[in-house]
Amino acid sequence: MSRVREGSPHAHGAIWDGKGTNFTLFSANATKVEVCLFDARGEKELERVELPEYTDQIWHGYLKDVHPGSVYGMRVHGPYEPDAGHRFNPNKLLLDPYARGHIGELKWDPAIFGYTLGAKDDDLSFDERDSAPFVPKCVVVNPDFDWKGQPRVGVTSWDGTIIYETHVRGFTKLHPHVPQHQRGTYAGFTKEVIHYIKSLGVTTVELLPIHTFINDSYLLEKKLTNYWGYNSIGFFAPDPRYASQPEHTLREFKEMVARFHDAGLEVILDVVYNHTAEGNELGPTLSFKGIDNESYYRLLPDRKRYYINDTGTGNTFNLSNFRVIQLVMDSLRYWVNETHVDGFRFDLGTVLAREPGGFDSHSGFLKAVDQDPVLSTVKLIAEPWDIGPGGYQVGGFPPGWSEWNDRFRDTVRDFWRTDASARDIAPRLCASGDVFNHQGRRPWACVNFVTAHDGFTLNDLVSYNDKHNAANGENNMDGSNDNRSWNCGAEGPTDNPDIAALRVRQMRNMLGTLLLSQGTPMMLAGDEFCRTQQGNNNAYCQDNAISWVDWTLKETHATLIEFVRKLTWMRHKYPILRRSRFLTGEYSKELDVKDLTWINASGSEMHAENWSDAGMRCFGMIMDGRAQPTGVRQRGAEATMLLILNGHFDVVEFTLPVAPGGNVWTRLIDTNVPHEDETPAFKSGDVYGVTARSLLLFSLVE
């Protein structure tokens, strides 16, 4: 009896059943598919097996005695007609899109291209060299893992969520208490490391891409690398470069997730489904391009040789094709069901909702996600922009989604450098209700951030007026020029104590604004102890000390860490700071309560002339704890809070206001006071000298 059987078209990828492995591969236009088996190191091709069946565009077959650890790749036959959108070339070994494990790294050699480099008309030529010696391979995996009864999904409600964005490699690469061989790996998130993250008061760790990705040739030529990892080539396999034991990559990743869950922390993955590492028509043939180029990528309708480039990377994944949607949905469910992650942040999320006519909030992909019973249980965060037509869609995603809010980032930066007024920042303090308060969406749909992986760190935001990206090898031409930063009087490091003090206060101001505003806050790892990238605002290619977290700063800036802990403690303690209903300032006659009152420095309610004053930079917001907390029409019983922001360059004498429910204001935060154990009290009507460029928080007591 042949060791090759028909198999099933339904179990996508290479699925081991204890006796053998079922292989499948979608291709609407291929004429033949072969599975190539390799030795354990992926160096020698041992056998080629043609998949015998083709059902509903799925090639499939079952191979006995192919077990976990087996190394394989695909060769796909079909027409090589670039002008018609087809780029089949069986001389190129291809990665299975559903592979759960990868081995080896890409070696940039002319053989990895489907066409002959340097030939006339370039990609219209056909290259016959075997790419197998130069490309990564797939690995059959054993999915078994003992979760010891752990719940599958997260532990934190949206309104209590505080996100901490970091990089698997960079976070522990320099950590002194992580064993050397585990630094920069999934295993590097030891219990001690996770305990530190937990101590900050955050609830959710968001990891930059861990899907297998490719290092760009132009970066390698400059002795750089694609450090951030936004260059995926596989959507099911954790990158083995982040494993201390690459042969056990999947298990090590699951063990990391389990440790986070043991500590009560969620794990969110930053995922890149908008494009792949294969680039445009001149890029390599590594997987999708050679499997079914016309199906997987958006091509120019009248010139299918060329790719639509809404991502700026050369290609755009075609989420209008139902098999491509199926691939992405299967990938998302896989990470939830098999690795227990708690949510996703979608890079260039607008691309995923594009149809041929542009962005569509009712696109096939968004419909598929919104009705999915697995994905409805996890957190979904969109980066709501891309570079394509109509690509800026902040607030445009459907109910159930959260979105990065760059308006918060830009306005907060402007306010604290004295370039925005009360009128500008007020909506941002209230979860940008002008953008998100529709269709029953909640404040948590607004993900606020001041810094993220892309751009300046918080320390650099207050230390540099200009980017300093020379290390990237692009003559400082890369990275944004619109940083909205202010160096406080000196470019870069300084010994001036006044400038140093102002910088730290500015960092406290922005951290306070972030963590005391309505919506979902997201911090960048290391901002709590002044991590610097030496002014580099585009460190995507810096796998070195520029990007790695410097843990020696932890002791130097312990006071700032404690300030962050105090802020997160406040946010958890006082529900009025993280309401599930938008603060609107509307008066409820039935309850005789106004949930929000804006006040000026005289302690009086702000009026039209205050809002129209472009120089109005010192103001307060009273959040009334008696306001209706849910849809049930009844008063709340929460603390009433007063937040004061002074963006002026001078002290402002501020009269503490009269508020229902008490006449004493307890000071909880003053960013001009780095650390204090007491909570001094002031009476309504007292005049408080609010330091230039500072933020304060008070609680009302009887």
N, C-alpha and C positions, 0 to 999 in steps of 0.2 A: 504494500500500500504506500502511496506517495506521502511524504511528510508534509506536503502542501495540500491544504484543504480550502474549501470555498470561504469559510469564515463568515463574519457578519459585517454588514455595512453600518451598524448602529453604534458600536463602541469606538469612538473616534480616537485615532492615534495608535500607539503600540500598547495593547492591554494584555498583561499576563494573567492567566487564569489558574496558575498552579501547575500546569502541564505544558503549556505552550503560549504563544503570543499571537493575538489577532492584530493585523495591520490594516489600516484604512488610509485613504488619501483622497480628498476632494479635488477633482479637476473636470471642468465642463468641456475642455477642448483637447485633452491629451488623448493619444492613441495607444499608449502602453505605459505601465508603471512597474519599476523593478525595485525591490528591497535589496540593498547591498549590506551584507554582514561583514564585520571587521574583527580583527583580533582585539584583545582587551585594551590595548593602548591606542586603538584606532589608527594604526599605521599600515596594516596589511589587509587588503580586501580578500576575504575568504570565499565569498559566494554571492551570486546574484540570483534572486528568485523573482520571477514575474508574478505579480498579483493576478489571480486567475479570473476574478469576477468584477463586473461593473454594474452597479445598481444605483439608480437615481443620482448619477454623477459622482458616485463614490466608488473608487477602486478598492478592492478588499481581498484578503486571503489570510489563512491561519497557518502558522509554522510551528510544528511540534519541536520541542526541545530548545526553543529560544526562550531564555530565562532572564530574570533581572540581572543587570550588569552587562548584557549583550549590547554591543556597539553596532549602530546601523546608520544608514543614510538612504536617500531615495534618488533614483534616476528616472526622469520623466520624458517620454517621447511624444513628439507632436510637431506641428509646423513651426518653422522659424521664419516668421513673416512680420518683422517689426512694424511695417506700415499698416498691417491689419491688427496690431496689438499683441501678436503671438511671439514669444521668445523661448520656445522649448529648445533645449540642448542637452541630450542624455549624456554628454561628456562631462557635465557638471553635476557633482554630487550635491544633493540638496538636503537641507534640514527639514524634518517633519514638523509642520506647524503645531502639531499637538504633542510634540516630544516633551516628556516630563523631566528629562535630564539631558545635559550636554556634557561633552568632554572635548578638551583641546581648544586652541585659540586660532583665529584666522591669521594666516600669513599672506600678506599682500603680494601676490604673484600674478603675472599676466594670465595664468591659467584659470583664475577664478572669474574671469569675465566671459560672457557668452559670445562675445565678438572678439576679433583680433585687434588688440591695441595697435594703433598706428596704421591700420589698414585704411584704404580709401573709403570714405563714407562711414568710417568707424563702426557704429553699432549695426549697420546693415550687413556687415561681414559675419562669418560663422567660424568660431574657434573650435578646433577638434582636440585640444589638449585636455587631459584628465585633471580635474580640479581636486580630486580626493586627497592628495598629499598636503593640501594647503588650507583645508576648511575644517571647522569643528564638526563633530559627529553627534548623533543622538544616542541616548542610553535608555534601555528598557529599565523601568524602576519597579521596586516593590513598594506599594503605597502603605503597607501596614505600619501603624504607629499607635502606641498605647497612650491615649489622652487622659487616662485615669479619671474618667468621669467628668472632665472639665466641660463647661458649657461651650457651645460652638461660637457664640457671638458675644458682643460687647457687654460692658458692665456699666456704662454711663449713659444717662439720658442726654439728649441733645442740649437742653438748657443748662446742664452742668458741665459741659465739655470744655476742656482747655487743651489745645493741640500744641505739640512740641515737635517741630520739624527737624529732622537730622539725616545723616548719611551713615550707612552701615559701616563703611570703611573709616571714614574720617572721624567718627565719634570716639572710637577706642584705639586708633592707631598709635597715639602717644600716651595712652592711659597707663600710669605707672603701676597700677595694681592688677592689671590684666596680664596673664602669662604671655610671653613674647609671641609664641606660635599662634595665639588666639587673637592678637590685636588686629583690628581691621576686619574682623569676620563676624558671622552670625554668633559664633560661640563667644565672641568678645563681649557681648551683652551679658555679663555675669550677673549674679544676684547682687553683688556690690554696686555695679554700674547701674542696674535697674533701680536699686534702692535710692541712689542719688536722684535719678529722674523722678521717682515717686515723691521724694522729699520736697521737690519744687512745687508740688500741689497741682501739677498737670495731670490730665486723665488719659491722654491719648498720644501715642507716638506715631508720627507720620514719617515713613521711610522713603527717601528718594529711590528711584527705580532699582529694583532687584531682579527684574526679568533679564535673561541673558541678552547682552548687548555687544556691539562691535566697536572697536577702536578705529577711528578714521585714519586713513593712510597719511593725510596731510599733517595730522597731529603727531603721528609716530615719527614722521620725517623730521619734525622739530623737537623730538624727544619729549613730547607731551602725550597726553592720553585723554580719552573721553571720560573724565572723572565722574561727572554727574550721572551718566548712564542713560541719557535720553536718546538712545539709538538702538532700540530693541530689534532683535531678530528671532525671538521666541517668546511666546506669551504664557507658557505653562511651566517653564524651567527657571528656578532660582539660579542666579549666576554663580558658577562654581568658583570664580575668583574671590568670592566673599566667604568661602568655606575654609575652615582650618583643616578639614579632611575632605577634599573635593569628591572622593568616591562616595561620600555620604552626605552630599550637599542638601538633598531634600530633607533628610532626617535632621540635620543640623538646623535647618531653617525652622522646622516644626518645633524643635526643642527650644529655640529662641522665643517663638510665639508663646509656647507653654510657660516659659519663665515670666514673660510680661503678664500673662493672664494670672499667674500665681500671685503677682504683686498687685493685681486689680487694675492693670493698665491695658488699654486697647491698642491694637496695631492697625494702622491704615497704610496701604501701599499706594505710592505714586505710580500710576500706570500710563503707558504710552501706546495707545492703540491708533493714534492719528497717522502714523507713518512707520516705515521700517528702515533698516540700515542699508537697504539695497539702492537707495538714491534714485537718480533719474535714468534716462536711457543710456548714459555712459557709466552707470554704476555696476557693481559686481552682480553675478547671479548666484545667490546663496540659498534661496528658499522660494518664496512666493513668486518671484519673477519667472522662475523656471518651472513652477508647478502650474500656474494659470495666470499669467500676467494680466490678461484682459479682465478677469474676474476680480482679482485682488486689489487692483489699483484704479484710481480715477484717471482716465486718459482723455486727451482732447478729442471731442466727438468727431471732428473732421480731419484730425491728424493723429491717429492712434499710436504713432511711433513715439509721441511725446506725452509727458505726464502733466496733469494739473498739480500745481504746487501751492496749495493753500497753507502749507506748514512751514515753508522756507527751508525744507530739507531735501527737496528734489522730487518727492512723491507724496501722495495722499492716499491713505487706505480707503477702500471703496465700501463704505457702510451702507450703500444702496443695494448691494448684492446680498441676498438672504443667507447664502452660505458664509459670507464674511461676517454678517451679524451673528450667525450661529457660532462661529469660531470665537468671537469676542465674548458672547454670552456664556459659552462653555468655559472659557478661560476664567471669567469672573466667578462663576459658580464653583469652579475647581478650587480657586484660592480660598473661598469661604468654606466649602464643605470639607476639603481635604487638608487645608492648612490652618483653618479657623481664624483667618484674619477678619477684622471687624469693619472694614470699609475700604474705600478707594478715593483717591484724588486723581482726576482725569486730566492729564496734560493736554493743552489745546483742546479743551472739551468741545468747543464750537464745531470743530471738524467732524466730530462723531455725530452731530445732529445735522450735518449737511446732506441735502438731497441735490439733484442736478440743478434745481432752481435757487439753491442757497440754503442758509440756516433755516430750520423748520422745527419749532418747538413740539411739533407732532410727528417728527421723523420716525422712520421705522425703528431705529435703534432706541430712541427714547421711549417709544411705545413698548418695545420688548422689555426694556429695563423696568418701566413703571408697573408692569403687570406681573413681573417675575416674583414668585413666592419666596425665593431664597434672597434675592437682592433687596427685597422690601424690608428685610430684617437688619440690614447693615447701613453704614453711613456712606453717602454718595456726594462727593464734592467736585464741582466742575471748575476748571480754569476757563472762564467764559470768554475767551478771545482767541483769535488766530489772525494770520495776516491776509486772509482771503477777503473778497468783497463782503461787506456787512459782517465782518468777523467779530466786532466788539458787541458782546451780548450780555453784559452784566445786568442781572435781573430778569433775563429772558428765558431762563430754564424753567421747566414746569414744576408744579408742587411736588414735594418729596426730595428735591435736590437742594443742596447748599452750594454756594458759589464764593470763590475768592473775590473780595471787594477791593480793587485797587483804588477806588475813590477814597476809601478810608485811609489807605496808605499815603496817598498823595496829599490829602487835606491835612492830616495830622502832621506830616513833615513840614508842610507850608506854615501851619499855625505856629509851631514851635520855633520856626526861624523868622517869625514876624512877617509872614507873607500871606496870611489868610485871617479872616475876621470871624467873629462869633457866628454870623450868618452862614459862613461857609462850613464851619465844623459842627454846628448844632445837629444837623441831620445825621452826621456820621456817629455822633455819640449815642444815637437812638436806633442803631442797627439799620441805618439808611432806609427808613420806612418809605421815603420818596421813591426808592428803587424796588424794594422787596415786599412792601405791604400790599399785596394783591392776591387774589385767588386762595385766600386762607393760608398763605405762607406765613411762617413764624419768624421771629427775630433770629433764631439760630440759622436760618437760611443764609444769613450774611456772615461770612467768615472774614473777620477783621485781621489785618496784619500791618505791621509797620516795616518789617524786614522779612525776607525769605531767602532761600538759597540763591536766587537770582538777584544780584544787586549788592549794595553795601551791607555789611553787618551793622548792628546798632552802634558799636564803637566807631566804626569808620564813617557812619552817617554824621557824627558830630565831630569828626576829626579831619575830614577832607572835603574841600569844595569841588575837587575834580577827581575823576577816575585815574588810576595809576596801573594800567594793564600791560605794561611793557613786557612782563614775563610771558604773556600769551603769544608773543611773536608776531603781532599784527600792527606794530607801530602805534599802539594805543588807539587804533581806529575801531576796535570792537567794543561791545558794551554800550549801555545807554549813556547819553550825555545829559539826560533829564533826571538827575538824581535827587533834586530838591534837598540837598544837604547843606550843612553850614559847619565850617571848621572851628567856629567859636573864637577865631582870631589868629590861628596859626595852622599851616598845612602840615598834617601828620603829627608824629610824636612831639611833645614839648615838655620842657621843665618848668614852664610858667605855672605856678600854683593856682593863680586865679583862673586861667584858661582850663586847667585840669579840673578844678572844682565845678566850673560851669558845664563842662562836658558831662561830668557824672550826673549833675542835676538834670541836664537835658535828657540823658538816658532814663533817669527816673521818671521824668515827665512823660516820655513816650511810652514807657512800660506801664505807668499808671493810667494813661489814656486808653491804652490797649485793653488792660485787664479790668478796668472799671466801666467800660462802655458796654452798652447792650449789644447782643449778637454773640457770635462764637469767636473767641480770641485764638490766634495762632502765634506762638513764639518761635524764633529761630534758635536752635541749640547753640549755647555758648554766649548768647547775648547777655545772659544773667551774670557773666563775669568778664565782659568786655573783650570777647574774642575779636581778633582783627584779621583781615586778609590783606593788610598793608596797602589799603586803598584800591585793591582790585575789585571791580564790581561785576566781573564776568569770569569767575574762577572755575568755569566748567571743565577746563583742561588741566587743572593744577592738582595732580595727585601727589601732594607734598605738603610741607608745613604751612603753605599759604592757606590751604583748605582744611587741614586737620585741626581738630580741637586741641588747643594748648592748655593742658590741665594745670600747668604751673600758675595760671592766672586765677585759678579757683581760690587759692589762699590769699592772693593779693587783693582780690575784689570780693572778699567774703561778705562785706557789708551790703553790696548790691545784691548778692544772692539772697541774703536775709530779707531785703526789701521786696524781692520778687515773691518769696514765700509768704510775706505779710500780705501782699496784694492778692495772691491766689486764695489765701485763707479768708480774706474779706469777701472775696467773690463767692466762695462756698458758703460762708456763714450768713450772708445777707441776700436773700432771694430777690430783693428789689433790684440788685445789680445784674441779674440774669433772668429777667422776666420772660415768660413764654408768650406774652402779649406785647404788642408794640406800644411804647409810650407815645401818646399823641398830643398831650396838653389839652384835650377836650374836657370840658366840665360835665360831670354827671349830676344832673339835677336830682335824680332819684336817690343817689347815695351822698349827695352834697360833697363830692370829692373831685379834685382835679389831679390826675395822675402825675402831671409834670408841670412845673412852673419855672420859667426862665427869669432870672433876676439880674439886675445891674449892680454896680459897686455900691450904690446907695441902699441896697437891700430891697428895692422896689421891683415890681414886676416889669419886665422889659416891654417896650411899646415899639411902634413902627419906626420911630426916629432912631431907636437903638439898633434895630435890625438893619436899617439902611445906612448906618454909620460904618464905612469901610475900615475905620480905625478902632472899632470896638473889639478889644482883645482881652478884656477882663470881665468875666461874667460867671454866673452860677446856675446850676440846675437843681431844683428841689424835686426829688423822687418820693412821692407820698406813699408810704407803706399802707395806708388805708385804702388805696385804689383797688378796684376790682381785679383779683388775680387770675380768675378763670372766666369762662363763659357764664357761670352762675352769677346772677346779679346780687352780690353781697360785698360788703366791705372786706378788705384784707386786714391782716393783723401783723404786718411786717414792720420793720423799722423804717423810719423816714430818713433819707440820706440827702446830704447837700454836697455836691461836687463843685469846686471852684477852679477855674483855669485862668491863669494870668499869662498871656502871651506877650505882654509889654516888656520893654527893656528897663522898666523902673518899678519901684514899689507902688502898690495901689492900696489905699486905705479902703477896706471893704467892710460895710456894715452887715453884720450877720442878721438874717431876716427873721421875721416872725412867721411861725408855721403852726398849724393846728396840731394838737397832741403833746405840746411841750414848749418849754422856753429856754432849754439849755442845750447847747451844741457841744458834743464831745468830739475833740479832734482825734481822728484815727490816722490820717496821713498828712504830712507836709513834706513835699519833696525837697524843701530847703533844710530839713532836719533829717540827716542820714539815718539816724537810729535813735529810738527812744523807747523806754519801757513803760512810761506813763501815758495816760490819755487825758490831757488837760481839758477842762470844761470852760465854756464861754456862754454868756447869756445872749439871748436875742437882743439886738440893739448895740451890742459891743462892736467896736471898730477893730478890725484885725488887719495888721499890716502884711499884705500878701506880697511876698518877695517877687522881684522881677523873674519872669519865666519860671513859674512854679505851679504846682497842682496840689489841691487840698481836698480831703474828704472828711466830712463830719457826720455824726449820727445824732438824731434828735432824741433827747430823754426828757422825762417829765420834770 
